[in-house]
Amino acid sequence: MKNKILKWIFGILGFSGIASSCAPSNNDDWGEQAAMYGCPMATYIANIEVKDGATDTPIEGIRVSSVFRIKTEDWDEEQNVIVVRELIDTITTALTNAEGKTTLQWSRGAFNNSEIVADDIDDEANGGKYNSASLTITTNSGDYVGGSGWDLGTATHNISFSLTKK
């Protein structure tokens, strides 16, 4: 009997919560509500410059990516151990130009940190083989411009990489 009462209470609370969060308020229309439902979104712009760490000259052809890393832990029944896996999602990628510059732009749920990775993918071309590098950029609430509601706006970061040769 106790379980039936709890199920009924949770069912009513769950339904009323969903009904009230999806209902249009004031002069909002359903389209705006549906698009904004979920989590706050933001647009990120990263203006990137990549230079040779020894000569301070720009490096062309460096792949620069915005990545999102997720670590998961799963229980392995056969080995009786916890297995840690890292999932890497590349959000956007671009190559640096002759001035060693490029711009990345992406939109996603609003998170404080974003990782930018610079990789030399052209082997010996454009000055030799370079080691990969990564930076974590932190976005604070005051960094967003032009947002309203669940659209936090746009955060722009200027990033410099100084790569070393292999």
Residue frames relative to the residue before (quaternion, step in Angstrom):
aa qw qx qy qz dx dy dz
M 1.0000 0.0000 0.0000 0.0000 0.00 0.00 0.00
K 0.6363 0.5468 -0.3201 0.4400 3.56 1.00 -0.91
N 0.6540 0.5183 -0.3082 0.4568 3.60 0.98 -0.87
K 0.6389 0.5277 -0.3301 0.4521 3.59 0.99 -0.78
I 0.6514 0.5067 -0.3152 0.4687 3.58 0.98 -0.80
L 0.6567 0.5039 -0.3121 0.4663 3.59 0.94 -0.87
K 0.6429 0.5127 -0.3255 0.4667 3.59 0.94 -0.83
W 0.6492 0.5117 -0.3192 0.4635 3.57 0.95 -0.81
I 0.6604 0.5048 -0.3097 0.4617 3.62 0.90 -0.93
F 0.6899 0.4650 -0.2899 0.4731 3.59 0.84 -0.95
G 0.6185 0.5473 -0.3430 0.4475 3.57 1.05 -0.67
I 0.6716 0.4822 -0.2932 0.4800 3.57 0.93 -0.88
L 0.6668 0.4937 -0.3073 0.4660 3.60 0.87 -0.90
G 0.6554 0.5127 -0.3134 0.4574 3.57 0.93 -0.87
F 0.6765 0.4874 -0.3029 0.4616 3.59 0.86 -0.89
S 0.6801 0.4800 -0.3113 0.4584 3.59 0.86 -0.88
G 0.6257 0.5351 -0.3412 0.4536 3.61 1.07 -0.68
I 0.6674 0.4815 -0.2960 0.4849 3.56 0.97 -0.86
A 0.6597 0.5171 -0.3161 0.4445 3.58 0.88 -0.92
S 0.7073 0.4545 -0.2854 0.4601 3.61 0.85 -0.85
S 0.6746 0.4921 -0.3180 0.4490 3.64 1.00 -0.67
C 0.7116 0.4443 -0.2636 0.4762 3.61 1.10 -0.52
A 0.5694 0.6156 -0.3900 0.3803 3.59 1.16 -0.37
P 0.4780 -0.6613 0.4809 0.3208 3.59 -0.95 0.78
S 0.1660 -0.7777 0.5989 0.0944 3.54 -1.09 0.75
N 0.8133 0.1513 -0.1660 0.5367 3.56 -1.17 0.65
N 0.7693 -0.3203 0.2490 0.4936 3.58 -0.75 -1.05
D 0.3383 0.7451 -0.5100 0.2652 3.60 1.21 0.35
D 0.2673 -0.7297 0.5923 0.2128 3.54 -1.17 0.48
W 0.6908 -0.4961 0.3256 0.4131 3.57 -1.24 0.33
G 0.6118 0.5783 -0.3583 0.4036 3.61 0.99 -0.72
E 0.6722 0.4781 -0.3085 0.4737 3.59 0.89 -0.86
Q 0.6445 0.5248 -0.3306 0.4471 3.57 0.93 -0.82
A 0.6808 0.4955 -0.3048 0.4450 3.58 0.83 -0.92
A 0.6729 0.5033 -0.3040 0.4488 3.60 0.95 -0.83
M 0.7393 0.4186 -0.2308 0.4743 3.59 1.03 -0.67
Y 0.5205 0.6583 -0.4136 0.3530 3.59 1.22 -0.12
G 0.6099 0.5470 -0.4134 0.3974 3.61 -0.88 0.86
C 0.6923 -0.3910 0.3049 0.5243 3.57 0.01 -1.25
P 0.6407 -0.5239 0.3749 0.4177 3.59 -1.16 0.43
M 0.2106 -0.7745 0.5880 0.1001 3.57 -1.03 0.85
A 0.0393 -0.7834 0.6200 0.0210 3.54 -1.25 0.49
T 0.3246 -0.6926 0.6038 0.2243 3.54 -1.32 0.40
Y 0.1450 -0.7884 0.5958 0.0495 3.54 -0.96 0.93
I 0.0788 -0.7626 0.6411 0.0350 3.54 -1.05 0.86
A 0.0655 -0.7832 0.6182 0.0122 3.55 -0.88 1.02
N 0.1636 -0.7535 0.6329 0.0704 3.56 -0.62 1.20
I 0.0661 -0.8532 0.5153 -0.0456 3.56 -0.37 1.28
E 0.0745 -0.7595 0.6456 0.0277 3.52 -1.14 0.83
V 0.0916 -0.7967 0.5971 0.0191 3.58 -0.89 1.01
K 0.0070 -0.8029 0.5941 -0.0484 3.55 -0.82 1.11
D 0.5571 -0.5525 0.5024 0.3632 3.49 -1.39 0.36
G 0.4639 -0.7239 0.4432 0.2539 3.58 -0.71 1.09
A 0.6971 0.4710 -0.2750 0.4654 3.60 1.09 -0.64
T 0.8053 0.2949 -0.1340 0.4965 3.59 0.92 -0.89
D 0.3439 -0.7660 0.4667 0.2779 3.59 1.31 -0.27
T 0.4646 0.6544 -0.4634 0.3757 3.60 1.16 0.58
P 0.5712 -0.6029 0.4280 0.3564 3.61 -1.10 0.64
I 0.2273 -0.7580 0.5959 0.1364 3.57 -1.16 0.64
E 0.2624 -0.7636 0.5767 0.1245 3.54 -0.77 1.12
G 0.8123 0.3357 -0.2185 0.4239 3.57 -1.24 0.51
I 0.4411 0.6554 -0.4882 0.3709 3.60 1.16 0.47
R 0.3400 -0.7260 0.5602 0.2085 3.57 -0.88 0.98
V 0.0733 -0.7819 0.6191 0.0011 3.54 -0.80 1.10
S 0.0265 -0.8241 0.5638 -0.0484 3.57 -0.78 1.07
S 0.3017 -0.6691 0.6393 0.2293 3.49 -1.30 0.51
V 0.0267 -0.8191 0.5726 -0.0240 3.58 -0.68 1.08
F 0.2192 -0.7388 0.6248 0.1253 3.52 -1.27 0.55
R 0.1421 -0.8088 0.5691 0.0429 3.59 -0.61 1.16
I 0.0531 -0.7712 0.6343 0.0098 3.54 -1.03 0.89
K 0.1772 -0.7666 0.6084 0.1039 3.57 -0.84 0.98
T 0.0882 -0.7905 0.6054 0.0291 3.53 -0.93 0.95
E 0.1905 -0.7477 0.6232 0.1276 3.54 -1.24 0.52
D 0.0124 -0.7925 0.6087 -0.0361 3.54 -0.83 1.06
W 0.4109 -0.6891 0.5405 0.2535 3.54 -1.15 0.65
D 0.2410 -0.7547 0.5971 0.1259 3.58 -0.80 1.08
E 0.3575 -0.7788 0.4820 0.1827 3.58 -0.33 1.31
E 0.6758 0.5147 -0.3008 0.4334 3.60 0.96 -0.84
Q 0.7790 0.3297 -0.1710 0.5051 3.58 0.91 -0.91
N 0.3222 -0.7756 0.4774 0.2582 3.61 1.30 -0.19
V 0.5615 0.5532 -0.4156 0.4538 3.57 0.86 1.01
I 0.4638 -0.6227 0.5391 0.3262 3.53 -1.31 0.29
V 0.1845 -0.7747 0.5995 0.0805 3.56 -0.84 1.04
V 0.1915 -0.7765 0.5938 0.0878 3.57 -0.78 1.09
R 0.0541 -0.7889 0.6122 -0.0015 3.54 -0.83 1.03
E 0.2063 -0.7518 0.6098 0.1427 3.53 -1.16 0.63
L 0.1628 -0.7708 0.6124 0.0660 3.54 -0.78 1.10
I 0.1175 -0.7942 0.5948 0.0406 3.57 -0.86 0.98
D 0.0949 -0.7854 0.6114 0.0160 3.55 -0.74 1.12
T 0.2383 -0.7592 0.5899 0.1373 3.57 -0.62 1.13
I 0.2907 -0.7969 0.5116 0.1371 3.54 -0.58 1.19
T 0.7772 -0.1583 0.1281 0.5954 3.58 0.89 -0.94
T 0.1364 -0.7940 0.5917 0.0291 3.57 -1.18 0.67
A 0.0548 0.7731 -0.6313 0.0284 3.55 -1.20 0.64
L 0.3809 -0.6955 0.5562 0.2487 3.57 -1.31 0.31
T 0.4849 -0.6504 0.4928 0.3146 3.56 -1.11 0.67
N 0.4318 -0.6913 0.5230 0.2490 3.55 -1.19 0.68
A 0.7734 -0.3514 0.2451 0.4672 3.62 -1.29 -0.16
E 0.6740 0.4559 -0.2921 0.5026 3.62 1.18 -0.49
G 0.5187 -0.6586 0.4023 0.3678 3.60 1.28 0.11
K 0.5957 0.5905 -0.3425 0.4231 3.58 1.23 0.37
T 0.1042 0.7541 -0.6473 0.0389 3.52 -1.30 0.48
T 0.2593 -0.7400 0.5957 0.1740 3.55 -1.31 0.23
L 0.1612 -0.7501 0.6351 0.0897 3.53 -1.05 0.90
Q 0.0044 0.7775 -0.6288 -0.0055 3.57 -1.10 0.71
W 0.1263 0.7831 -0.5985 0.1124 3.55 -0.92 0.94
S 0.2361 -0.7352 0.6166 0.1535 3.53 -1.30 0.43
R 0.1807 0.7648 -0.6026 0.1392 3.54 -1.04 0.81
G 0.7166 -0.3746 0.3333 0.4848 3.52 -1.32 -0.08
A 0.5285 -0.6644 0.4330 0.3029 3.55 -1.02 0.79
F 0.0670 0.7681 -0.6296 0.0950 3.53 -0.59 1.22
N 0.5639 -0.6256 0.4207 0.3372 3.58 -1.12 0.59
N 0.8075 0.2498 -0.1063 0.5237 3.59 0.97 -0.81
S 0.0412 -0.7524 0.6570 0.0248 3.51 -1.21 0.73
E 0.2726 -0.7628 0.5638 0.1612 3.56 -1.02 0.77
I 0.1312 -0.7613 0.6327 0.0542 3.54 -0.99 0.96
V 0.1146 -0.8018 0.5862 0.0166 3.57 -0.83 1.06
A 0.1502 -0.7653 0.6214 0.0742 3.57 -1.04 0.90
D 0.0094 -0.8063 0.5889 -0.0547 3.59 -0.73 1.15
D 0.3296 -0.6978 0.5986 0.2149 3.56 -1.08 0.81
I 0.0483 -0.8421 0.5369 -0.0188 3.58 -0.41 1.21
D 0.6609 0.5321 -0.3129 0.4268 3.61 1.24 -0.06
D 0.5099 -0.6830 0.3942 0.3437 3.58 1.26 0.53
E 0.8485 -0.1408 0.1061 0.4990 3.64 -0.73 -1.01
A 0.5151 0.6567 -0.4244 0.3513 3.63 1.18 -0.33
N 0.8343 0.2350 -0.1790 0.4655 3.57 -1.26 0.46
G 0.8209 -0.3184 0.1289 0.4563 3.56 0.85 0.97
G 0.7103 -0.4577 0.2682 0.4627 3.62 1.17 0.07
K 0.6250 -0.5217 0.4229 0.3979 3.54 -1.36 -0.15
Y 0.1223 -0.8024 0.5833 0.0309 3.55 -0.86 1.05
N 0.5123 -0.6127 0.5095 0.3203 3.54 -1.23 0.59
S 0.5041 -0.6234 0.5030 0.3230 3.54 -1.18 0.59
A 0.0762 -0.7759 0.6246 0.0458 3.55 -1.25 0.48
S 0.0715 -0.7865 0.6107 0.0587 3.56 -1.20 0.49
L 0.1341 -0.7652 0.6269 0.0583 3.51 -1.25 0.63
T 0.2588 -0.7227 0.6129 0.1873 3.53 -1.15 0.62
I 0.1596 -0.7749 0.6051 0.0894 3.55 -0.78 1.03
T 0.2441 -0.7681 0.5806 0.1150 3.52 -1.01 0.89
T 0.1516 -0.7773 0.6071 0.0646 3.55 -0.87 1.00
N 0.1914 -0.7775 0.5934 0.0814 3.55 -0.75 1.11
S 0.6854 -0.5060 0.3207 0.4138 3.58 -1.18 0.46
G 0.6713 0.5052 -0.3035 0.4494 3.63 1.04 -0.63
D 0.5764 0.6145 -0.3661 0.3952 3.61 1.27 -0.21
Y 0.6184 0.5594 -0.3462 0.4299 3.61 1.21 -0.40
V 0.1110 -0.7869 0.6063 0.0299 3.56 -1.02 0.89
G 0.8625 0.2313 -0.1493 0.4246 3.55 -1.12 0.77
G 0.5144 0.6571 -0.4279 0.3471 3.60 1.09 0.35
S 0.0364 -0.7636 0.6407 0.0713 3.51 -1.38 0.15
G 0.8097 0.1822 -0.1616 0.5339 3.55 -1.03 0.75
W 0.8036 -0.2422 0.1988 0.5059 3.54 -0.88 -0.95
D 0.5613 0.5016 -0.4109 0.5144 3.59 1.28 0.14
L 0.2660 -0.8121 0.5001 0.1401 3.58 -0.24 1.25
G 0.5780 -0.5841 0.3820 0.4230 3.59 1.21 -0.35
T 0.6046 -0.5492 0.4435 0.3689 3.55 -1.25 -0.60
A 0.1321 -0.7582 0.6352 0.0640 3.54 -1.03 0.90
T 0.1261 -0.8016 0.5833 0.0362 3.58 -0.76 1.07
H 0.0671 -0.7906 0.6087 0.0004 3.55 -0.96 0.96
N 0.2248 -0.7310 0.6264 0.1507 3.56 -1.12 0.73
I 0.0606 -0.8257 0.5582 -0.0549 3.53 -0.65 1.23
S 0.0984 -0.7821 0.6134 0.0481 3.55 -1.04 0.85
F 0.1426 -0.7564 0.6341 0.0737 3.52 -1.01 0.91
S 0.1158 -0.7468 0.6520 0.0614 3.53 -1.11 0.79
L 0.1149 -0.8489 0.5149 0.0336 3.57 -0.04 1.31
T 0.2946 -0.7335 0.5877 0.1728 3.54 -1.18 0.70
K 0.5042 -0.6519 0.4745 0.3092 3.56 -1.15 0.64
K 0.5315 -0.6218 0.4785 0.3192 3.54 -1.22 0.62
